């Protein structure tokens, strides 16, 4: 497990750039990147080393990109021809979505608890309380530049820990 974590950490910046080069919307690219990392974690036992790890990751990313757009196209066509289905689907999925949101909140709290107090605090101020950089700087009695720098490091620490946490969850289930 440690091997894949190290390989993913090494290749994550390049993979992110690769996905962003294929998908212009950063929110969609982030979603696809996460799906790619999950699929890679699940498929790692089948990686034979016939290509570089990065090439293998890009192959998975390409499949995830195609799946993402296929699902998006199906939803668009289906809901444009049958608008009432969108409301029906929303109602049917609401309990599952609420459950998934609660599970996601638990996982986020678990990852935050593993971070240093400083990183955890700055992420909570930014994303839970919704404070601006200036407000965070005032709250922490520091400069906006220091907050930007610390927030960047905190995001990276969270992202790394999230990958580790996700890998553990996939192995256990």
C-alpha positions as a Markdown table, in Angstrom:
| # | Residue | x | y | z |
|---|---|---|---|---|
| 1 | Unk | 0.0 | 0.0 | 0.0 |
| 2 | Unk | 2.9 | 2.4 | 0.8 |
| 3 | Unk | 4.2 | 1.8 | -2.7 |
| 4 | Unk | 1.1 | 3.1 | -4.5 |
| 5 | Unk | 0.9 | 6.0 | -2.1 |
| 6 | Unk | 4.4 | 7.1 | -3.0 |
| 7 | Unk | 3.8 | 6.6 | -6.7 |
| 8 | Unk | 0.6 | 8.6 | -6.6 |
| 9 | Unk | 2.3 | 11.4 | -4.6 |
| 10 | Unk | 5.1 | 11.5 | -7.1 |
| 11 | Unk | 2.8 | 11.6 | -10.1 |
| 12 | Unk | -0.1 | 13.6 | -8.7 |
| 13 | Unk | 0.9 | 17.1 | -10.0 |
| 14 | Unk | 1.6 | 15.7 | -13.5 |
| 15 | Unk | -1.7 | 13.8 | -13.5 |
| 16 | Unk | -3.6 | 16.9 | -12.4 |
| 17 | Unk | -2.1 | 18.9 | -15.2 |
| 18 | Unk | -2.9 | 16.1 | -17.6 |
| 19 | Unk | -6.5 | 16.0 | -16.6 |
| 20 | Unk | -6.8 | 19.8 | -16.7 |
| 21 | Unk | -5.4 | 19.7 | -20.2 |
| 22 | Unk | -8.3 | 17.4 | -21.3 |
| 23 | Unk | -11.0 | 19.0 | -19.2 |
| 24 | Unk | -11.3 | 22.8 | -19.0 |
| 25 | Unk | -13.7 | 23.0 | -16.1 |
| 26 | Unk | -11.6 | 22.8 | -12.9 |
| 27 | Unk | -14.4 | 21.4 | -10.8 |
| 28 | Unk | -15.1 | 18.7 | -13.3 |
| 29 | Unk | -11.3 | 18.0 | -13.6 |
| 30 | Unk | -11.0 | 17.7 | -9.8 |
| 31 | Unk | -13.9 | 15.2 | -9.8 |
| 32 | Unk | -12.3 | 13.2 | -12.6 |
| 33 | Unk | -8.9 | 13.3 | -10.8 |
| 34 | Unk | -10.5 | 11.9 | -7.6 |
| 35 | Unk | -12.3 | 9.1 | -9.6 |
| 36 | Unk | -9.0 | 8.3 | -11.3 |
| 37 | Unk | -7.1 | 8.0 | -8.0 |
| 38 | Unk | -9.8 | 5.7 | -6.6 |
| 39 | Unk | -9.8 | 3.5 | -9.7 |
| 40 | Unk | -6.0 | 3.4 | -9.7 |
| 41 | Unk | -6.0 | 2.4 | -6.0 |
| 42 | Unk | -8.4 | -0.4 | -6.8 |
| 43 | Unk | -6.6 | -1.5 | -9.9 |
| 44 | Unk | -3.0 | -1.3 | -8.6 |
| 45 | Unk | -2.7 | -5.1 | -8.0 |
| 46 | Unk | -3.2 | -5.5 | -11.8 |
| 47 | Unk | -0.5 | -3.0 | -12.7 |
| 48 | Unk | 2.2 | -5.1 | -14.5 |
| 49 | Unk | 4.8 | -2.4 | -15.1 |
| 50 | Unk | 4.6 | -2.7 | -18.9 |
| 51 | Unk | 4.4 | 1.1 | -19.1 |
| 52 | Unk | 5.4 | 3.8 | -16.7 |
| 53 | Unk | 3.2 | 4.3 | -13.8 |
| 54 | Unk | 2.3 | 7.8 | -15.1 |
| 55 | Unk | 1.3 | 6.4 | -18.5 |
| 56 | Unk | -0.9 | 3.8 | -16.7 |
| 57 | Unk | -2.5 | 6.6 | -14.6 |
| 58 | Unk | -3.2 | 8.6 | -17.8 |
| 59 | Unk | -4.9 | 5.5 | -19.3 |
| 60 | Unk | -7.2 | 5.3 | -16.3 |
| 61 | Unk | -7.8 | 9.1 | -16.4 |
| 62 | Unk | -8.8 | 8.8 | -20.1 |
| 63 | Unk | -11.4 | 6.1 | -19.2 |
| 64 | Unk | -12.7 | 8.3 | -16.3 |
| 65 | Unk | -12.9 | 11.3 | -18.6 |
| 66 | Unk | -14.9 | 9.3 | -21.2 |
| 67 | Unk | -17.2 | 7.9 | -18.5 |
| 68 | Unk | -17.7 | 11.3 | -17.1 |
| 69 | Unk | -18.8 | 12.8 | -20.4 |
| 70 | Unk | -20.8 | 9.8 | -21.3 |
| 71 | Unk | -22.8 | 10.1 | -18.1 |
| 72 | Unk | -23.2 | 13.8 | -18.5 |
| 73 | Unk | -24.4 | 13.4 | -22.1 |
| 74 | Unk | -26.9 | 10.8 | -21.1 |
| 75 | Unk | -28.3 | 13.0 | -18.3 |
| 76 | Unk | -28.5 | 16.0 | -20.6 |
| 77 | Unk | -30.4 | 14.1 | -23.4 |
| 78 | Unk | -32.6 | 12.2 | -21.0 |
| 79 | Unk | -33.6 | 15.2 | -18.9 |
| 80 | Unk | -34.1 | 17.5 | -22.0 |
| 81 | Unk | -36.6 | 15.0 | -23.5 |
| 82 | Unk | -38.2 | 14.1 | -20.2 |
| 83 | Unk | -37.9 | 17.0 | -17.8 |
| 84 | Unk | -40.1 | 15.4 | -15.2 |
| 85 | Unk | -37.5 | 12.6 | -14.8 |
| 86 | Unk | -35.0 | 15.1 | -13.3 |
| 87 | Unk | -37.4 | 15.9 | -10.4 |
| 88 | Unk | -38.2 | 12.2 | -10.1 |
| 89 | Unk | -34.5 | 11.3 | -10.0 |
| 90 | Unk | -33.7 | 14.0 | -7.5 |
| 91 | Unk | -36.5 | 12.8 | -5.2 |
| 92 | Unk | -35.4 | 9.1 | -5.5 |
| 93 | Unk | -31.7 | 9.9 | -4.9 |
| 94 | Unk | -32.2 | 12.4 | -2.1 |
| 95 | Unk | -31.9 | 9.8 | 0.8 |
| 96 | Unk | -28.8 | 8.3 | -0.8 |
| 97 | Unk | -27.3 | 11.7 | -1.5 |
| 98 | Unk | -28.0 | 12.7 | 2.1 |
| 99 | Unk | -26.4 | 9.5 | 3.4 |
| 100 | Unk | -23.3 | 10.1 | 1.1 |
| 101 | Unk | -23.0 | 13.7 | 2.3 |
| 102 | Unk | -23.0 | 12.5 | 5.9 |
| 103 | Unk | -20.4 | 9.8 | 5.2 |
| 104 | Unk | -18.3 | 12.4 | 3.3 |
| 105 | Unk | -18.5 | 14.8 | 6.3 |
| 106 | Unk | -17.3 | 12.0 | 8.6 |
| 107 | Unk | -14.4 | 11.2 | 6.3 |
| 108 | Unk | -13.4 | 14.9 | 6.1 |
| 109 | Unk | -13.6 | 15.2 | 9.9 |
| 110 | Unk | -11.4 | 12.1 | 10.2 |
| 111 | Unk | -8.8 | 13.5 | 7.8 |
| 112 | Unk | -8.8 | 16.9 | 9.5 |
| 113 | Unk | -8.2 | 15.3 | 12.9 |
| 114 | Unk | -5.1 | 13.7 | 11.5 |
| 115 | Unk | -3.6 | 17.0 | 10.4 |
| 116 | Unk | -1.7 | 19.4 | 12.6 |
| 117 | Unk | -3.8 | 21.8 | 14.6 |
| 118 | Unk | -2.6 | 24.7 | 12.5 |
| 119 | Unk | -3.5 | 23.1 | 9.2 |
| 120 | Unk | -6.8 | 21.9 | 10.6 |
| 121 | Unk | -7.7 | 25.3 | 12.0 |
| 122 | Unk | -6.9 | 27.2 | 8.8 |
| 123 | Unk | -8.9 | 24.8 | 6.6 |
| 124 | Unk | -11.9 | 25.0 | 9.0 |
| 125 | Unk | -11.7 | 28.8 | 9.0 |
| 126 | Unk | -11.6 | 28.9 | 5.2 |
| 127 | Unk | -14.1 | 26.1 | 4.3 |
| 128 | Unk | -16.4 | 25.6 | 7.3 |
| 129 | Unk | -16.7 | 29.3 | 8.4 |
| 130 | Unk | -16.2 | 30.7 | 4.9 |
| 131 | Unk | -13.8 | 33.4 | 6.0 |
| 132 | Unk | -11.8 | 35.5 | 3.4 |
| 133 | Unk | -8.0 | 35.5 | 3.5 |
| 134 | Unk | -8.0 | 38.9 | 5.1 |
| 135 | Unk | -10.4 | 37.7 | 7.9 |
| 136 | Unk | -8.3 | 34.6 | 8.5 |
| 137 | Unk | -5.2 | 36.7 | 8.7 |
| 138 | Unk | -6.9 | 38.9 | 11.3 |
| 139 | Unk | -8.1 | 35.9 | 13.2 |
| 140 | Unk | -4.7 | 34.3 | 13.3 |
| 141 | Unk | -2.9 | 37.6 | 13.8 |
| 142 | Unk | -0.7 | 37.2 | 10.7 |
| 143 | Unk | -0.4 | 38.5 | 7.1 |
| 144 | Unk | -2.5 | 37.6 | 4.1 |
| 145 | Unk | 0.6 | 36.2 | 2.4 |
| 146 | Unk | 1.3 | 34.0 | 5.3 |
| 147 | Unk | -2.3 | 32.7 | 5.3 |
| 148 | Unk | -2.1 | 32.0 | 1.6 |
| 149 | Unk | 1.1 | 30.1 | 2.0 |
| 150 | Unk | -0.2 | 28.1 | 5.0 |
| 151 | Unk | -3.5 | 27.4 | 3.4 |
| 152 | Unk | -1.7 | 26.0 | 0.3 |
| 153 | Unk | 0.4 | 23.7 | 2.5 |
| 154 | Unk | -2.7 | 22.7 | 4.5 |
| 155 | Unk | -4.6 | 21.8 | 1.3 |
| 156 | Unk | -1.7 | 19.7 | 0.1 |
| 157 | Unk | -1.5 | 18.0 | 3.5 |
| 158 | Unk | -5.2 | 17.3 | 3.4 |
| 159 | Unk | -5.0 | 16.0 | -0.2 |
| 160 | Unk | -2.2 | 13.7 | 0.7 |
| 161 | Unk | -3.9 | 12.4 | 3.8 |
| 162 | Unk | -7.2 | 12.0 | 1.9 |
| 163 | Unk | -5.5 | 9.7 | -0.7 |
| 164 | Unk | -4.1 | 7.6 | 2.2 |
| 165 | Unk | -7.4 | 7.5 | 3.9 |
| 166 | Unk | -9.3 | 6.6 | 0.7 |
| 167 | Unk | -6.8 | 3.8 | 0.0 |
| 168 | Unk | -7.4 | 2.4 | 3.5 |
| 169 | Unk | -11.1 | 2.5 | 3.1 |
| 170 | Unk | -11.0 | 0.7 | -0.2 |
| 171 | Unk | -8.8 | -2.1 | 1.3 |
| 172 | Unk | -11.2 | -2.6 | 4.2 |
| 173 | Unk | -14.4 | -2.9 | 2.2 |
